[in-house]
């Protein structure tokens, strides 16, 4: 059974009388009367991060992926709550010093404040982060409009290459490029300053965590719309492009695996020039990769006029 069946069959019925839960079909809890926005995520060793060899980097990835849930809703996080459980060799004095130093840097970078949490002893190393912000509205899923442009901030795919390097599945890279991709895995550049543009122009939005295709399907999962995506439009870094071409690899095999933590949103075509202009003023890379299509069409992934099978490019889902 996957995580979505568990949510839909067992947890959603418990939330029916709570409008703020967004039917458990969005990234956040949103209390419209109190303007409170909350997200919560759990990260386990061996699943969300390979090991705890670099505690200072693991905690940065955890914090950034957590606040990304709020940012993609057009909300800046203000407070976070951190709980963790672990075993003796994981939560050593040296590791905790490194975690404290990294958290201090993340707090300054994203203007967030630690506000509570919990600690327990466990045989499994696990972190849970709740992020909280305030807003009069959020950019929800399932609010796309026919003909909307589909946008992505930043670049896609670097993190996946970094993960493969850490798993020793890629060995033909020099130290400089290895460092670049590993850094993108642990420290994704989340579009923190992009919330105002989302609030003003976006119809629907999500962050890319489980994979571009999977997250796009979640974005429109309750609507009878479809999408058309062009793989050559998906933004990648110069390092990514060089690695793919140098090794004669298929670009699309590295684009849909998740852990990118970029914002994917839709907006009306009439606002295209304004959105792109404002993103340039923010020095935020922004790319249109496709559009929302009608009820009678199908989801299409196009690579140089060739239709690719979408099912081959599914991202990550927890199985129980």
N, C-alpha and C positions, 0 to 999 in steps of 0.2 A: 504494500500500500504506500502511495506517495504522500508527501506532506499536504498537498492540496485536497486530497480525498479526506484526510483526517480533519482538516479545517472545515470543509464543506459539510461533512456528514456528522461530525461530533461537536465541533466548537461553534460554528455559525448559528445553530439553533439556540444556543445560550445567549447570543448577542442581539437577538431580534428586537428586543425592547430598548435597545441602546443605539440611537441614531449616530452618536459620536464615534461608534466603532466602525462606521463606514462599511457595514456588513462583512467585516473582516476581509475586505477585498481591495484594500489600499495599503500604502506604506505606513500610515499613521492613524492615531486616534485624534479626532478634532472636535473639541467642544466649542461650537459656534457662539454660544452665549458668553462664555468666559474667554474666548479667543485663545484657548490652550491647545497646543499641538505636541503630541508625544509619539516617539517611536521606541521600539525595544528590540534588541538583537542578542543572540547568544553565539559564542564562538568556541569551538572545541578543538583541542589539539588532535592532529591526525585527520581532521575533516576540513576545518576552516584555515588552519595553518599547519604546515608539515610537522614542525617540532618547535622547541623553545630555545634553539641555539642562539637566536638574536632577539632577546626579550624587548630590547629598546625599539626594534623595528616592528615586531609583532603587535605591540600595543599601539603604535602609530596607525597601522593598517586597521586595527579594530576600531579606534576612535573615528577615523575618517570614513570608514564604511558605515558606521552608525549614524553620524551626523549627515551623511549623504542622503539618508531617507527624508530628512527635513528639508534639506536644500532643494531637492527635486520637487518638493511641494511649494517652492517659493517662500520658504520660511528659514530665517537664520536661527540656528540653535543658540541658546543662552546658557542652559544648565545641562549637566549630565550626571548620571548616577552610575557607579561602577561596582559590580559585584564579581568576585572571583573565588574559585576553589582550586586547590592544587595539592601536590605532594611535596614532601620535604626538599627533594632535589630541584624542584622547579621554582619554588618561592624562597630562594636563598637571599641572604642579605645583599649580595652583589647584584643579583637579578632585580631585586626590589629597588635598589638605588638607580639602576638603569631605567626601570619603568617610571619611577618618580621624575627623573630628568626628562624623559620623553613626554610625559603627560604635561609637565610644566611648559615645554615648548609648544605642544599642541594647543594648550589653553591660551597662550599668547597669540599664536597664529590665527586661531579661529574665534577668539574672544568668548570662550566658554569657561564655565566654572564648575568644579567638582562639588556636588551638593549632597552626597550620601552614597550608600551602598551596603555591601555585606561581604564578609570573608568567611570561608569554611575550609576545613581540611577534607581532601578527597584523593582518590586514586587516579582521577581524571582531571587534567588541567582544563579549566573552562572559565570564560569571561562572559558576563552579561552587561550590556550597556543600554541604559535608557537615556534618550536625548529629549530635551524639552525646549520649546520656543513659543512665541506668541504671535498670532496673526488674525486678522479679521476674515481671511479666506485662505483656502489652500487650492492648489491646482491638482485636481483629482484624476484618477484613472477613469476610463469609460466616458469621457466627455469630448472625444474627437469629433470633428465635423467633416462631412464629405468634401474632398478636395484639399484638405489640410496638407501643408508641407510637413514632412517629418525631419526634424533637426537632431543633430548630435553635437554636444560640446566636446572639445579636446580630441584625443586620438583613441583608437580601439586596437587591442591585440598585444600591446607591449607587455601587459601584466601576464598574459598566458605564456609568452616566451620566457619571461622571468621565472614563472612557476616550473616550466620544463627544465630550465637550467638548474634550479634548486633540486629537482628530482633526478638530476644527472642524465636527462634524456636528450640534452643538447650539449655537446662538448666542443664543437668546432668554432668557438667564438673567442676572440682575444679578451683580455681582462677588462679593457675599457668598455667594450660592448656588453660583456657579462654584467658588469657593475651597473650599466645603464638600465638594462632590462630588469635586473633584480630590484633596483631602486624603484622602478615603476610598479613592481608587484607589491612591495611593502609600503610605498608612499605615493599612492595615486594622487594626481593633481586634481582635486575636486573643485568644481566651479563655484566657490564660495560667494563671489561677488555678483552672481548671475540671478539672484532671487528677484530683484526688482523687474527685470525683463520678463521673467516667467509670470510674475503677478500681472503685468500689464498686457501681455500678448498671448501667452500659452493657453490653449484650450484643455490640454491634457498632458500629463507628465509622469515620468518614472525614472529611477536611476538604473543603470545597466550593471547588475550584480550577478544574475544567473546566466546571462548571455543575451546578446542583442535580439535574436529572434524570439526566445522565450519571453523576454521582458516586453517586447512589442506585442506579443499575443496577450499578455496580461493587461497591457494598456488598453486594449480594445475588447477584452474577453466577454463583456456583457452587451456589446453592441453588434449589430448585424453589418458591420463594415469590414473591409479587408485592407491590405496594404500592398504596395508595389515598391520594392527596394532594389536599388542598383548597387551591386557590390563594388564597382569601380568608384563609386561616390563615397564609400565609407572611409572616413579619415584615418590615416595611419601616419606614424612618424617616419622621418628619413631613415632612422636606424632599422625600423621594421621593414620598410620597403627594400633597403639594401640587403638585409638578411634573407628575405624571401627570394629576391631575384638572384642573389649570389649562389643560393642553394637549389635553384629551380623548383621551388615549392609552390603549392597551390595556396594563394593568398586567402581564399575563403575558408581553408581549414584552420586558420588562426584567428578568425574574426568573431566567432560566435560562442566563445567559451566562458565569458563572464569575467568577474573581478575587475572590471574597468572603472566602475564608479563615476561614469560620466552621465550627464543628464540627457535623456531622450524625450523630446516633447513635440507636440503638433501645434500648428498655428495657421491662421488663414493666409492665403497667398497675397492678399491685398496689403498685408503688413510686412511682407518679405524684406523690402528695402529698409524699412525702419529698424527691423530686428537685426539685420546684418550690419547696419551702420552703428547701432548702439553696442553690438558685440565688439566691433573694431575699436570703438572708443574705450572699451574695457580691456582691450588687448586679449580678448577671449576667442580662441579658435572656435568657429561654429560652421557646421556643414549641413546642407540639405541632402538627404540620402534617398528620398522617395516621397510618396504621397499616400494619403488615405483614399481608398477607392470604394465603389458602391457595393450594395448588398448582393447584386447579381454576379459580381466578379469573383475572383479567387485570390488568395494570398500568393504573391509572386516575388521570387528572388531572381533577379536578372543579372547575368554575367556576360557582357558583350553580346547581347541579343540572344543568349542561350538561357533557357529557363532551368534553374537548379531545383532539385528536390529539397524542400524545406526540412523534411523530417531528418535529413542527414546532418543538419546543423543545429540540433537542439542543444540547449545548455545544460545547467546543473539542476538537479532536483533531488531532495532527500528522500531516500527509500527506507521504509520501516518493515 
